[in-house]
Amino acid sequence: MAVPAEVLAAALTVVDRTPKGLYVDGEWRAGRDGAVLPVEDPATGTTVAEVADASVEDGRDALAAAARAQAGWAATAPRERGEVLRRAFDLIIERRDDLARMMTLEMGKAFAESQAEVSYAAEFLRWFAEEAVRIDGGYLPAPGGNSRVVVMRQPVGPCLLVTPWNFPMAMGTRKIGPALAAGCTVVVKPAKQTPLSMLALVGILEEAGLPRGVVNVITTSQSGRVTSALLTDERLRKLSFTGSTPVGRTLLAQSADRVLRTSMELGGNAPFLVFADADLDLAVEGAVQAKMRNVGEACTAANRFYVHRSVAPHFVEALAERLGGLRVGHGLDPSTDVGPLIDGVAVTSVAELVTDATQAGAAVVTGGGPVGGAGHFFAPTVLSGVPDDARCVREEIFGPVAPVVAFDDEDEAVGLANASEYGLAAYVFTENLGRGLRVTERLESGMVGLNQGVISNPAAPFGGVKQSGLGREGGTVGIDEYLTVKYAAVRAPW
């Protein structure tokens, strides 16, 4: 798990030159009480940086700045708003490798995956730069003919954007892009584990010409206190949150008193269905992609594998061979395929799910537990013969564990897939197009990968049903979450 000295030095250089303060009203500053928040490399457990730790009052300062900037930004020409996003896109692409090195240090994912995330993050800015000039409205005669109906869409106002640690830049641009394109100002609260990517991003937006106060970033270890205070502030108009369903429920309850506009991208428990007629090589490749992206720490990660009984033994064997051959190590090591989990709590949680499954009768085909000394590593794991009531089938794993359950017919597979409170992503592998479309329509899921294991796309609407969230991010509908509809009745002068 050794990292070449020159590679580590390059990553630390990027960290050193990234601002570490709060970004409020166009200025970098310390928190009011001077507290700092350590940022840990999950591969080694060492602290790589310290950033400002915001208080409740710092959060209010950020919201005040956003409120002051709102009218001016809303009045800015859509083309000009889009050009800021486009310039930021170009700067991110230009600095992709540096940003990826820093992301790997603070979050752990393999460098190649960090590179892919930085590119993915940039694409949201390019996409919404183009959407900024496509905000439309309407005009039509009233049915009675004596007036005209004029419909316009306007920015909802200052927004609080709460982003997770697992995709520290892409989840930011997926919210910031449409908010700025729509004419909204924002306060961004990144996860305490991964603040550096967001701080680097706002620095790039500043460089791209973003006016002061339009984007404000507060890093804090007091997420609950700071967020709660902002949700009760009358200046805030919207909350967008990506994170766990339990936290999402709490935020929805807190938002109810002010009937705050909300959008939620919450937990998942994605089923991965492999039918008897599937191309098994393609299915295994899709399974590796859907399971191992970000070490399984993704809400879209395949969580439970339902495989037709006739092909289950071959699928398990092939998947175990692929996952067992992945090299676990520090993400900056060029030979690493799989980096660490985010922290020790995550390792313990995943280990408990494996233990529960084996105690219930499942067999470990490969992996099965933590690996390495320092750092938070867990071996890629395949479990066979998993009972359907095992916790790893019912709960989101958020780690590199693939539990396989056999099924006998299509109705059973769909029933098992839909037996969850979640409904974010699902995957279906079959060579029968009719079955593929039929099962896709029957699945209670906001997104489906049909014969492919990667579904995220800035041009597509991302979101789920049931307790996986509210609203959509990305695609042509992503900007709608930041716009409100106004109707004007205009008396006909003739």
C-alpha positions as CSV (number, residue, x, y, z in Angstrom):
1,M,0.0,0.0,0.0
2,A,3.0,2.3,-0.5
3,V,2.6,5.5,-2.4
4,P,5.5,6.8,-4.5
5,A,6.9,9.8,-2.7
6,E,6.6,12.1,-5.7
7,V,2.9,11.2,-6.1
8,L,2.2,11.9,-2.4
9,A,4.1,15.2,-2.6
10,A,2.1,16.3,-5.6
11,A,-1.2,15.6,-3.8
12,L,-0.1,17.4,-0.6
13,T,1.0,20.4,-2.7
14,V,-2.5,20.7,-4.1
15,V,-3.9,20.5,-0.5
16,D,-1.5,23.1,0.7
17,R,-2.6,25.7,-1.9
18,T,-6.3,25.1,-1.4
19,P,-8.0,27.7,0.8
20,K,-8.9,26.4,4.2
21,G,-11.3,29.1,5.4
22,L,-15.0,29.7,5.2
23,Y,-16.0,31.5,2.0
24,V,-18.6,34.1,2.9
25,D,-19.6,37.1,0.8
26,G,-16.7,36.7,-1.6
27,E,-14.0,36.5,1.1
28,W,-12.0,33.7,2.8
29,R,-12.1,34.0,6.5
30,A,-11.7,32.0,9.8
31,G,-14.7,31.0,11.8
32,R,-15.9,33.4,14.5
33,D,-14.6,31.3,17.3
34,G,-11.4,30.3,15.5
35,A,-12.1,26.5,15.7
36,V,-10.7,24.2,13.0
37,L,-11.8,20.8,11.6
38,P,-9.2,18.1,10.8
39,V,-9.3,16.3,7.4
40,E,-8.1,12.7,7.5
41,D,-6.7,10.5,4.8
42,P,-8.8,7.3,5.2
43,A,-6.0,5.2,3.8
44,T,-3.6,6.1,6.6
45,G,-5.6,7.7,9.3
46,T,-3.3,10.7,9.2
47,T,-4.5,14.4,9.2
48,V,-3.7,16.1,5.9
49,A,-5.2,19.5,6.5
50,E,-7.3,21.6,8.9
51,V,-10.1,23.8,7.7
52,A,-12.3,26.4,9.5
53,D,-15.0,25.0,11.6
54,A,-18.1,27.2,11.3
55,S,-20.5,28.1,14.1
56,V,-24.2,28.8,13.9
57,E,-23.4,32.5,13.5
58,D,-21.0,31.8,10.7
59,G,-23.9,30.0,8.9
60,R,-26.1,33.0,9.4
61,D,-23.4,35.3,8.0
62,A,-23.3,33.1,4.9
63,L,-27.1,33.2,4.4
64,A,-27.1,36.9,4.9
65,A,-24.6,37.3,2.1
66,A,-26.6,35.0,-0.2
67,A,-29.8,37.0,0.6
68,R,-28.0,40.3,-0.2
69,A,-26.7,39.0,-3.5
70,Q,-30.0,37.4,-4.6
71,A,-31.7,40.3,-6.4
72,G,-28.5,41.1,-8.4
73,W,-27.8,37.6,-9.4
74,A,-31.5,36.9,-10.4
75,A,-31.3,40.1,-12.6
76,T,-28.1,38.9,-14.3
77,A,-28.6,37.9,-17.9
78,P,-29.0,34.2,-18.3
79,R,-26.2,34.1,-20.9
80,E,-23.9,35.8,-18.4
81,R,-24.8,33.3,-15.7
82,G,-24.2,30.4,-18.1
83,E,-20.8,31.9,-19.1
84,V,-19.6,31.8,-15.5
85,L,-20.5,28.1,-15.3
86,R,-18.8,27.4,-18.6
87,R,-15.6,29.1,-17.6
88,A,-15.6,27.1,-14.4
89,F,-16.1,23.9,-16.4
90,D,-13.0,24.7,-18.5
91,L,-10.9,25.4,-15.4
92,I,-11.9,22.2,-13.7
93,I,-11.0,20.2,-16.8
94,E,-7.7,22.0,-17.0
95,R,-6.9,21.1,-13.4
96,R,-8.5,17.6,-13.3
97,D,-5.5,15.7,-12.2
98,D,-4.6,18.0,-9.3
99,L,-8.2,18.1,-8.1
100,A,-8.3,14.3,-8.4
101,R,-5.2,13.9,-6.3
102,M,-6.6,16.0,-3.5
103,M,-10.0,14.2,-3.7
104,T,-8.2,10.8,-3.3
105,L,-6.3,12.1,-0.2
106,E,-9.5,13.3,1.6
107,M,-11.9,10.6,0.5
108,G,-9.8,7.6,-0.4
109,K,-11.1,6.5,-3.9
110,A,-8.6,5.3,-6.4
111,F,-7.0,8.0,-8.4
112,A,-8.6,6.9,-11.7
113,E,-12.0,7.1,-10.1
114,S,-11.2,10.5,-8.7
115,Q,-10.3,11.7,-12.2
116,A,-13.6,10.3,-13.5
117,E,-15.5,12.1,-10.7
118,V,-13.8,15.5,-11.5
119,S,-14.8,15.1,-15.2
120,Y,-18.3,14.1,-14.2
121,A,-18.6,17.1,-11.8
122,A,-17.4,19.5,-14.5
123,E,-20.1,18.2,-16.9
124,F,-22.9,19.4,-14.6
125,L,-21.5,22.9,-15.0
126,R,-21.3,22.6,-18.8
127,W,-24.8,21.2,-18.9
128,F,-26.5,23.8,-16.8
129,A,-24.5,26.6,-18.5
130,E,-26.5,25.6,-21.5
131,E,-29.8,25.2,-19.6
132,A,-29.5,28.8,-18.2
133,V,-30.7,30.3,-21.5
134,R,-33.5,27.8,-21.9
135,I,-35.7,28.8,-19.0
136,D,-39.1,29.2,-20.7
137,G,-42.6,30.5,-19.9
138,G,-46.0,30.7,-21.7
139,Y,-48.6,32.9,-23.2
140,L,-52.1,32.0,-24.2
141,P,-55.6,33.5,-24.5
142,A,-57.9,32.7,-21.5
143,P,-60.8,30.5,-22.5
144,G,-63.2,33.4,-22.1
145,G,-61.1,35.5,-24.5
146,N,-61.1,38.6,-22.3
147,S,-57.6,38.2,-20.9
148,R,-54.3,36.6,-21.5
149,V,-52.5,34.1,-19.4
150,V,-48.8,34.9,-19.0
151,V,-46.6,32.3,-17.3
152,M,-43.1,33.0,-16.2
153,R,-40.5,31.0,-14.2
154,Q,-38.4,32.8,-11.7
155,P,-35.6,31.8,-9.2
156,V,-36.9,30.4,-6.0
157,G,-34.3,32.4,-4.0
158,P,-31.5,31.7,-1.5
159,C,-30.8,28.0,-1.2
160,L,-29.0,25.7,1.3
161,L,-27.2,22.9,-0.4
162,V,-26.0,20.0,1.8
163,T,-23.6,17.6,0.1
164,P,-22.2,14.2,1.1
165,W,-18.7,12.9,1.4
166,N,-18.8,10.1,-1.1
167,F,-18.8,12.3,-4.2
168,P,-17.4,15.5,-2.8
169,M,-17.2,17.5,-6.0
170,A,-19.9,16.0,-8.2
171,M,-22.7,16.3,-5.7
172,G,-21.7,19.9,-5.3
173,T,-21.8,20.8,-9.0
174,R,-25.0,18.8,-9.4
175,K,-26.7,21.3,-7.1
176,I,-24.7,24.5,-7.6
177,G,-25.0,24.3,-11.4
178,P,-28.8,24.4,-11.7
179,A,-29.1,26.8,-8.8
180,L,-26.8,29.4,-10.4
181,A,-28.3,28.8,-13.8
182,A,-31.7,29.5,-12.5
183,G,-30.6,32.7,-10.8
184,C,-30.4,31.5,-7.2
185,T,-27.7,32.3,-4.6
186,V,-26.6,29.5,-2.4
187,V,-25.0,28.5,0.9
188,V,-23.1,25.2,0.6
189,K,-22.4,22.9,3.5
190,P,-20.1,20.1,2.5
191,A,-19.6,17.0,4.6
192,K,-17.1,17.4,7.3
193,Q,-15.0,14.4,6.1
194,T,-14.4,15.9,2.6
195,P,-14.4,19.8,2.6
196,L,-11.3,20.3,0.5
197,S,-12.9,19.5,-2.9
198,M,-15.7,22.0,-2.3
199,L,-13.3,24.7,-1.2
200,A,-11.3,24.2,-4.3
201,L,-14.5,24.3,-6.4
202,V,-15.6,27.6,-5.0
203,G,-12.2,29.0,-5.6
204,I,-12.6,28.1,-9.3
205,L,-16.0,29.6,-9.4
206,E,-14.6,32.8,-8.0
207,E,-11.8,32.7,-10.6
208,A,-14.5,32.2,-13.3
209,G,-16.1,35.6,-12.4
210,L,-18.8,34.7,-9.9
211,P,-20.0,37.8,-8.1
212,R,-19.5,38.0,-4.3
213,G,-22.1,36.5,-2.2
214,V,-23.6,34.3,-4.9
215,V,-22.0,31.1,-3.5
216,N,-20.9,30.8,0.1
217,V,-19.3,27.7,1.7
218,I,-19.4,26.8,5.4
219,T,-17.4,23.8,6.6
220,T,-18.5,22.6,10.0
221,S,-18.4,19.8,12.5
222,Q,-21.7,21.0,13.9
223,S,-23.8,20.1,10.9
224,G,-27.1,19.6,12.8
225,R,-26.9,22.8,14.7
226,V,-25.8,25.0,11.8
227,T,-28.4,23.5,9.4
228,S,-31.2,23.7,11.9
229,A,-30.6,27.4,12.5
230,L,-30.6,28.1,8.7
231,L,-33.8,26.1,8.1
232,T,-35.7,28.4,10.6
233,D,-34.4,31.6,9.0
234,E,-37.0,33.4,6.9
235,R,-34.4,34.4,4.3
236,L,-33.9,30.8,3.2
237,R,-36.2,29.6,0.4
238,K,-35.0,26.1,-0.4
239,L,-33.1,23.1,0.9
240,S,-31.4,20.5,-1.3
241,F,-29.9,17.6,0.6
242,T,-28.0,14.5,-0.5
243,G,-27.4,11.9,2.3
244,S,-29.1,9.2,4.3
245,T,-32.8,8.7,4.6
246,P,-32.9,9.0,8.4
247,V,-31.2,12.4,8.2
248,G,-33.5,13.4,5.3
249,R,-36.6,12.6,7.3
250,T,-35.3,14.9,10.1
251,L,-34.6,17.7,7.7
252,L,-38.0,17.3,6.1
253,A,-39.6,17.6,9.5
254,Q,-37.6,20.7,10.3
255,S,-38.5,22.2,6.9
256,A,-42.2,21.7,7.5
257,D,-42.7,24.6,9.9
258,R,-41.8,27.1,7.1
259,V,-43.2,25.0,4.3
260,L,-39.7,25.2,2.8
261,R,-39.1,24.1,-0.7
262,T,-37.1,20.9,-0.6
263,S,-35.4,18.3,-2.8
264,M,-34.0,15.1,-1.3
265,E,-31.6,12.5,-2.8
266,L,-31.6,9.9,-0.1
267,G,-30.5,6.2,0.5
268,G,-30.8,3.3,-1.9
269,N,-30.9,-0.5,-1.9
270,A,-30.4,-1.2,-5.6
271,P,-31.4,-4.7,-6.8
272,F,-29.4,-6.2,-9.6
273,L,-31.4,-8.8,-11.6
274,V,-29.7,-11.4,-13.8
275,F,-32.1,-13.5,-15.8
276,A,-31.3,-17.0,-17.3
277,D,-30.9,-15.6,-20.8
278,A,-28.5,-12.8,-19.8
279,D,-25.1,-12.4,-21.4
280,L,-23.2,-13.5,-18.3
281,D,-19.9,-11.9,-19.2
282,L,-21.8,-8.6,-19.7
283,A,-23.7,-9.1,-16.4
284,V,-20.5,-9.8,-14.4
285,E,-18.9,-6.7,-15.9
286,G,-22.0,-4.7,-15.1
287,A,-22.0,-6.1,-11.6
288,V,-18.4,-5.0,-11.0
289,Q,-19.2,-1.5,-12.2
290,A,-22.4,-1.2,-10.3
291,K,-21.0,-2.7,-7.1
292,M,-17.5,-1.4,-6.9
293,R,-17.9,2.2,-8.0
294,N,-16.5,4.3,-5.1
295,V,-15.8,1.0,-3.1
296,G,-19.5,0.5,-3.0
297,E,-20.0,3.8,-1.1
298,A,-22.6,5.1,-3.6
299,C,-26.4,5.3,-3.2
300,T,-26.7,3.8,-6.7
301,A,-24.4,0.9,-5.9
302,A,-25.9,-2.6,-6.6
303,N,-26.8,-3.8,-3.1
304,R,-28.4,-7.2,-3.6
305,F,-28.0,-9.5,-6.5
306,Y,-31.0,-11.6,-7.6
307,V,-29.8,-14.2,-10.1
308,H,-31.8,-16.9,-11.8
309,R,-31.1,-20.2,-10.2
310,S,-29.9,-21.9,-13.4
311,V,-27.0,-19.4,-13.8
312,A,-26.4,-18.4,-10.2
313,P,-23.4,-20.8,-9.6
314,H,-21.6,-19.5,-12.7
315,F,-22.4,-15.9,-11.9
316,V,-21.1,-16.2,-8.3
317,E,-17.9,-17.9,-9.5
318,A,-17.2,-15.3,-12.2
319,L,-18.0,-12.4,-9.9
320,A,-15.8,-13.7,-7.1
321,E,-12.9,-14.2,-9.5
322,R,-13.3,-10.6,-10.7
323,L,-13.7,-9.0,-7.2
324,G,-11.0,-11.3,-5.6
325,G,-8.5,-10.1,-8.2
326,L,-8.9,-6.4,-7.4
327,R,-6.0,-4.8,-5.6
328,V,-6.8,-3.0,-2.4
329,G,-4.5,-0.1,-1.4
330,H,-4.0,3.6,-1.1
331,G,-5.8,5.4,-3.9
332,L,-2.7,7.3,-4.9
333,D,-0.8,4.1,-5.6
334,P,-1.1,3.6,-9.4
335,S,-1.6,-0.1,-9.0
336,T,-4.6,0.3,-6.7
337,D,-8.1,-0.8,-7.9
338,V,-10.0,-0.4,-4.6
339,G,-9.3,2.3,-2.0
340,P,-10.4,2.5,1.7
341,L,-13.8,3.1,3.2
342,I,-14.3,6.5,4.6
343,D,-13.7,5.7,8.3
344,G,-13.5,3.1,10.9
345,V,-17.3,3.3,11.6
346,A,-17.9,2.3,8.0
347,V,-15.6,-0.7,8.3
348,T,-17.3,-1.9,11.4
349,S,-20.8,-1.5,9.9
350,V,-19.9,-3.5,6.8
351,A,-18.2,-6.2,8.8
352,E,-21.4,-6.5,11.0
353,L,-23.5,-7.0,7.9
354,V,-21.2,-9.8,6.6
355,T,-21.2,-11.5,10.0
356,D,-25.0,-11.4,10.2
357,A,-25.3,-13.0,6.7
358,T,-22.9,-15.8,7.5
359,Q,-24.6,-16.5,10.8
360,A,-27.8,-16.9,8.9
361,G,-26.3,-19.4,6.5
362,A,-24.5,-17.4,3.8
363,A,-21.1,-18.6,2.5
364,V,-18.2,-16.3,1.9
365,V,-16.9,-17.0,-1.6
366,T,-14.2,-14.3,-1.5
367,G,-13.1,-11.6,0.9
368,G,-15.2,-11.3,4.0
369,G,-13.5,-8.8,6.3
370,P,-11.1,-5.9,6.9
371,V,-7.7,-6.0,5.4
372,G,-4.4,-4.1,6.0
373,G,-3.1,-2.4,9.1
374,A,-3.5,1.4,9.2
375,G,-6.4,2.8,7.2
376,H,-10.0,1.7,6.7
377,F,-9.8,-1.1,4.1
378,F,-12.3,-3.9,3.5
379,A,-11.8,-6.8,1.1
380,P,-14.1,-7.0,-1.9
381,T,-16.6,-9.7,-0.9
382,V,-19.0,-12.1,-2.5
383,L,-21.6,-13.9,-0.4
384,S,-23.6,-16.8,-1.8
385,G,-26.7,-18.6,-0.4
386,V,-27.8,-15.4,1.3
387,P,-31.2,-15.7,3.0
388,D,-33.7,-13.0,1.9
389,D,-34.1,-11.8,5.5
390,A,-30.3,-11.1,6.0
391,R,-29.6,-7.5,7.0
392,C,-27.3,-7.0,4.0
393,V,-30.3,-7.6,1.7
394,R,-32.6,-5.3,3.7
395,E,-30.1,-2.5,4.5
396,E,-27.9,-0.3,2.4
397,I,-24.4,-1.8,2.6
398,F,-22.3,1.1,1.5
399,G,-19.3,-1.1,1.1
400,P,-17.7,-3.7,-1.3
401,V,-20.0,-6.6,-0.4
402,A,-22.1,-8.4,-3.0
403,P,-24.8,-10.8,-1.6
404,V,-26.3,-13.2,-4.1
405,V,-29.8,-14.6,-3.8
406,A,-31.2,-17.1,-6.3
407,F,-34.7,-16.8,-7.9
408,D,-36.9,-19.0,-10.0
409,D,-39.1,-16.8,-12.2
410,E,-39.7,-13.2,-13.2
411,D,-42.6,-12.5,-10.8
412,E,-40.4,-13.6,-7.9
413,A,-37.5,-11.5,-9.0
414,V,-39.6,-8.4,-9.4
415,G,-41.3,-9.0,-6.0
416,L,-37.9,-9.4,-4.3
417,A,-36.6,-6.3,-6.0
418,N,-39.6,-4.2,-4.9
419,A,-39.6,-5.4,-1.3
420,S,-37.8,-2.4,0.0
421,E,-38.6,1.0,1.4
422,Y,-36.0,2.4,-1.1
423,G,-36.4,3.0,-4.8
424,L,-33.4,4.8,-6.2
425,A,-31.6,2.6,-8.7
426,A,-32.0,-0.9,-10.2
427,Y,-30.2,-3.0,-12.7
428,V,-31.6,-5.6,-15.1
429,F,-29.6,-8.0,-17.4
430,T,-31.5,-10.0,-20.0
431,E,-31.1,-10.6,-23.8
432,N,-34.9,-10.5,-24.2
433,L,-35.8,-6.9,-25.0
434,G,-39.5,-7.4,-24.2
435,R,-38.6,-8.8,-20.7
436,G,-36.1,-6.0,-20.2
437,L,-38.7,-3.3,-20.8
438,R,-41.4,-5.1,-19.0
439,V,-39.4,-5.6,-15.9
440,T,-38.1,-2.0,-16.1
441,E,-41.7,-0.7,-16.0
442,R,-42.6,-3.0,-13.1
443,L,-39.6,-2.0,-10.9
444,E,-40.4,0.6,-8.2
445,S,-37.3,2.6,-8.9
446,G,-36.4,6.1,-10.2
447,M,-33.6,4.8,-12.4
448,V,-32.9,1.5,-14.1
449,G,-29.7,0.3,-15.9
450,L,-30.8,-2.1,-18.6
451,N,-27.8,-4.3,-19.5
452,Q,-25.4,-1.6,-18.2
453,G,-23.9,-1.1,-14.8
454,V,-23.3,2.7,-15.0
455,I,-26.4,4.9,-15.1
456,S,-25.3,8.4,-13.8
457,N,-25.3,11.0,-16.5
458,P,-25.6,14.8,-16.2
459,A,-28.1,14.8,-19.1
460,A,-30.4,12.4,-17.3
461,P,-32.8,13.0,-14.4
462,F,-31.3,11.5,-11.2
463,G,-33.6,10.6,-8.3
464,G,-35.7,8.0,-6.7
465,V,-39.1,7.0,-5.4
466,K,-40.4,5.9,-2.0
467,Q,-37.9,6.7,0.7
468,S,-35.1,7.4,-1.7
469,G,-36.1,11.0,-2.1
470,L,-38.0,13.8,-3.7
471,G,-37.3,15.7,-6.9
472,R,-34.7,15.2,-9.6
473,E,-31.2,16.4,-10.3
474,G,-29.6,16.7,-13.7
475,G,-31.3,16.5,-17.1
476,T,-33.7,19.0,-18.5
477,V,-35.8,18.9,-15.3
478,G,-32.9,19.5,-12.9
479,I,-33.2,23.3,-13.1
480,D,-36.9,23.1,-12.2
481,E,-36.0,22.4,-8.6
482,Y,-34.7,26.0,-8.4
483,L,-37.5,27.8,-10.2
484,T,-41.0,28.9,-9.1
485,V,-43.9,29.5,-11.5
486,K,-45.7,32.8,-11.6
487,Y,-48.9,33.5,-13.4
488,A,-50.1,36.9,-14.5
489,A,-53.6,37.5,-15.7
490,V,-53.4,40.3,-18.3
491,R,-56.7,42.1,-19.2
492,A,-57.1,42.3,-22.9
493,P,-57.1,45.9,-24.1
494,W,-59.3,45.1,-27.1
